Amino acid sequence: MGIFKNFVSQTRKPEGFLGKMMVNGMNGGHGKMADWGMSHLMSIKPREIVELGCGGGRNAGELLKKYPDAKVTAIDYSEVSVGIATEYNAQAIKSGRCNVQKGDVSSLALPKEKFDLATAFETIYFWPGLEKCFFQVAKVLKPGAVFMIVNESDGMDETSLKYEKIIDGMKCHTIDEIEEALKSAGFSKVKSDHHKDKPWITVIAKK
């Protein structure tokens, strides 16, 4: 259990060799779920996007493809994730369309009301207080901007709840819990979708 716990705990804050293995695995392993989540972004045309908890940078890259006129700022508090995301998006960084930086969602050091879209894929499980962190997200979004959360767990599936007991600091949230925290943080017009066959969820809110 010791080695297994050490490895799966890298989902929280990847570090060292095991962290690099985990982040590289995330880029491939969560792709279908992330693309399903992105399919819910139908009518917006963001110019400034912030990708929170960017992991290995795959989703930042997909957002750049989806919105060719946009710039993406990718944030993660893991140095390993920042390094891999930087390599993954090297071309976009070179062209000035992407910026990858270390940052903490509980205290975002970003300009206020800068972004049209914020995304969070497979990351809010580890955020230290949803309402507090959602307020930080709201602070950096323009009025009318969109915040999208995509999770592999709906907060009730057996597999994720098993990992919740193994990984320190992990909390699987239900749609109702997420929606309530978003509204408390100042978001409105919250909509959600649950995958028909899997416990995947997408929650979208407007500031």
C-alpha positions as CSV (number, residue, x, y, z in Angstrom):
1,M,0.0,0.0,0.0
2,G,2.9,2.3,0.7
3,I,4.3,2.5,-2.8
4,F,0.7,2.6,-4.3
5,K,-0.3,5.4,-1.9
6,N,2.8,7.4,-2.7
7,F,2.1,7.1,-6.4
8,V,-1.6,8.0,-6.4
9,S,-0.9,10.8,-4.0
10,Q,1.0,12.5,-6.8
11,T,-2.3,13.5,-8.2
12,R,-2.5,16.2,-5.5
13,K,0.9,17.9,-6.1
14,P,3.2,16.0,-8.4
15,E,6.9,16.0,-7.2
16,G,10.0,14.2,-8.3
17,F,10.2,11.1,-10.5
18,L,6.8,9.7,-9.5
19,G,5.3,13.1,-10.1
20,K,6.6,13.2,-13.6
21,M,5.2,9.8,-14.3
22,M,1.8,10.8,-13.0
23,V,1.7,14.1,-14.9
24,N,2.7,12.4,-18.2
25,G,0.0,9.8,-17.6
26,M,-2.6,12.5,-17.0
27,N,-2.0,14.1,-20.3
28,G,-3.2,11.0,-22.1
29,G,-5.4,9.3,-19.5
30,H,-7.8,12.2,-19.0
31,G,-8.0,13.4,-22.6
32,K,-11.4,12.0,-23.5
33,M,-13.0,13.4,-20.3
34,A,-11.5,16.8,-20.9
35,D,-12.7,16.9,-24.5
36,W,-16.2,15.9,-23.4
37,G,-16.1,18.8,-20.9
38,M,-14.8,21.3,-23.6
39,S,-17.7,20.3,-25.9
40,H,-20.0,22.2,-23.5
41,L,-18.3,25.5,-24.5
42,M,-20.6,26.3,-27.3
43,S,-21.2,30.0,-27.9
44,I,-18.3,31.9,-26.3
45,K,-15.3,33.4,-28.0
46,P,-12.7,34.1,-25.3
47,R,-9.6,36.1,-25.9
48,E,-8.0,35.5,-22.5
49,I,-8.2,32.1,-20.9
50,V,-6.8,30.9,-17.5
51,E,-6.3,27.2,-17.1
52,L,-6.2,26.4,-13.4
53,G,-4.3,23.3,-12.1
54,C,-3.0,22.8,-15.6
55,G,-1.1,19.6,-14.9
56,G,0.9,18.5,-17.9
57,G,-0.5,21.2,-20.1
58,R,-2.5,19.1,-22.5
59,N,-5.8,20.9,-21.9
60,A,-4.1,24.3,-22.3
61,G,-3.0,23.1,-25.7
62,E,-6.5,22.0,-26.6
63,L,-7.9,25.3,-25.6
64,L,-5.4,27.1,-27.8
65,K,-6.6,24.9,-30.7
66,K,-10.3,25.4,-30.0
67,Y,-9.8,29.2,-29.7
68,P,-7.1,30.2,-32.2
69,D,-7.5,33.9,-31.4
70,A,-7.1,33.4,-27.7
71,K,-4.1,33.4,-25.3
72,V,-3.9,30.9,-22.4
73,T,-2.4,31.4,-19.0
74,A,-1.8,28.0,-17.4
75,I,-1.3,27.9,-13.7
76,D,-0.2,25.0,-11.4
77,Y,1.4,24.9,-7.9
78,S,3.5,21.9,-8.8
79,E,7.0,22.8,-10.3
80,V,6.9,19.4,-12.0
81,S,3.6,20.2,-13.7
82,V,4.8,23.7,-14.7
83,G,7.9,22.2,-16.3
84,I,6.0,19.5,-18.3
85,A,3.3,22.0,-19.3
86,T,5.9,24.4,-20.5
87,E,7.6,21.7,-22.7
88,Y,4.2,20.5,-24.0
89,N,3.2,24.1,-25.1
90,A,6.7,25.3,-26.1
91,Q,5.6,26.4,-29.6
92,A,2.6,28.4,-28.3
93,I,4.8,30.0,-25.6
94,K,7.4,30.9,-28.3
95,S,4.6,32.5,-30.4
96,G,3.3,34.5,-27.4
97,R,0.0,32.7,-27.1
98,C,0.7,30.8,-23.9
99,N,2.2,31.5,-20.6
100,V,2.8,28.8,-18.0
101,Q,3.5,29.8,-14.4
102,K,3.5,28.6,-10.9
103,G,0.6,29.8,-8.8
104,D,-1.8,28.8,-6.1
105,V,-5.6,29.0,-6.7
106,S,-6.2,29.9,-3.1
107,S,-4.4,33.2,-3.6
108,L,-4.2,34.0,-7.3
109,A,-1.5,36.5,-8.2
110,L,-3.2,37.5,-11.5
111,P,-4.7,40.8,-12.8
112,K,-8.3,41.4,-11.7
113,E,-11.0,41.0,-14.3
114,K,-8.6,40.0,-17.0
115,F,-10.0,36.7,-18.3
116,D,-13.0,35.7,-20.4
117,L,-12.8,32.0,-19.5
118,A,-11.4,30.0,-16.6
119,T,-11.2,26.2,-16.7
120,A,-10.4,23.6,-14.0
121,F,-10.0,20.0,-15.1
122,E,-9.7,17.3,-12.5
123,T,-8.3,19.6,-9.9
124,I,-10.9,21.1,-7.5
125,Y,-10.6,17.8,-5.5
126,F,-7.5,19.4,-3.9
127,W,-8.5,23.0,-3.6
128,P,-8.4,24.2,0.1
129,G,-12.0,25.3,0.4
130,L,-14.2,25.6,-2.7
131,E,-15.9,28.9,-1.8
132,K,-12.6,30.6,-1.0
133,C,-11.0,29.4,-4.2
134,F,-14.0,30.1,-6.3
135,F,-13.9,33.7,-5.0
136,Q,-10.3,33.9,-6.2
137,V,-11.4,32.7,-9.6
138,A,-14.2,35.2,-9.8
139,K,-11.8,38.0,-8.9
140,V,-9.7,37.5,-12.1
141,L,-12.7,37.0,-14.4
142,K,-14.4,39.8,-16.3
143,P,-18.1,40.5,-15.6
144,G,-20.1,38.0,-17.7
145,A,-17.1,35.6,-18.1
146,V,-17.4,31.8,-17.8
147,F,-15.9,29.4,-15.3
148,M,-16.0,25.7,-16.3
149,I,-15.2,22.8,-14.0
150,V,-14.8,19.3,-15.3
151,N,-14.4,16.3,-13.0
152,E,-14.1,12.6,-13.5
153,S,-16.0,12.0,-10.3
154,D,-19.5,13.1,-9.4
155,G,-18.7,12.8,-5.7
156,M,-20.7,9.6,-5.4
157,D,-18.9,7.0,-7.5
158,E,-17.3,4.1,-5.6
159,T,-13.8,4.3,-7.3
160,S,-13.2,8.0,-6.5
161,L,-14.5,7.7,-3.0
162,K,-12.0,4.9,-2.5
163,Y,-9.2,7.2,-3.6
164,E,-10.5,9.9,-1.4
165,K,-9.7,7.7,1.6
166,I,-6.2,7.0,0.4
167,I,-5.1,10.4,-0.8
168,D,-4.6,13.1,1.9
169,G,-6.5,16.3,1.2
170,M,-8.7,14.9,-1.5
171,K,-12.4,15.6,-1.5
172,C,-14.8,14.5,-4.2
173,H,-17.6,17.0,-4.6
174,T,-21.2,16.5,-5.8
175,I,-22.7,18.8,-8.4
176,D,-24.9,20.3,-5.7
177,E,-21.9,21.1,-3.5
178,I,-20.1,22.7,-6.4
179,E,-23.1,24.7,-7.5
180,E,-23.7,26.0,-3.9
181,A,-20.1,27.1,-3.5
182,L,-20.1,28.8,-6.9
183,K,-23.2,30.8,-6.0
184,S,-21.7,31.7,-2.6
185,A,-18.6,33.0,-4.4
186,G,-20.7,35.3,-6.6
187,F,-21.3,33.2,-9.7
188,S,-24.7,33.1,-11.3
189,K,-26.5,31.1,-14.1
190,V,-24.9,27.8,-13.0
191,K,-25.5,24.9,-15.3
192,S,-24.3,21.3,-15.0
193,D,-24.2,18.1,-17.0
194,H,-23.6,14.5,-16.0
195,H,-22.3,12.0,-18.5
196,K,-24.9,9.5,-19.5
197,D,-22.6,6.5,-18.9
198,K,-19.8,7.7,-16.6
199,P,-19.5,9.7,-13.4
200,W,-18.0,12.6,-15.3
201,I,-19.5,16.0,-14.6
202,T,-19.2,19.4,-16.1
203,V,-20.3,22.5,-14.3
204,I,-20.4,26.0,-16.0
205,A,-21.0,29.3,-14.2
206,K,-21.1,32.9,-15.3
207,K,-19.7,35.7,-13.2
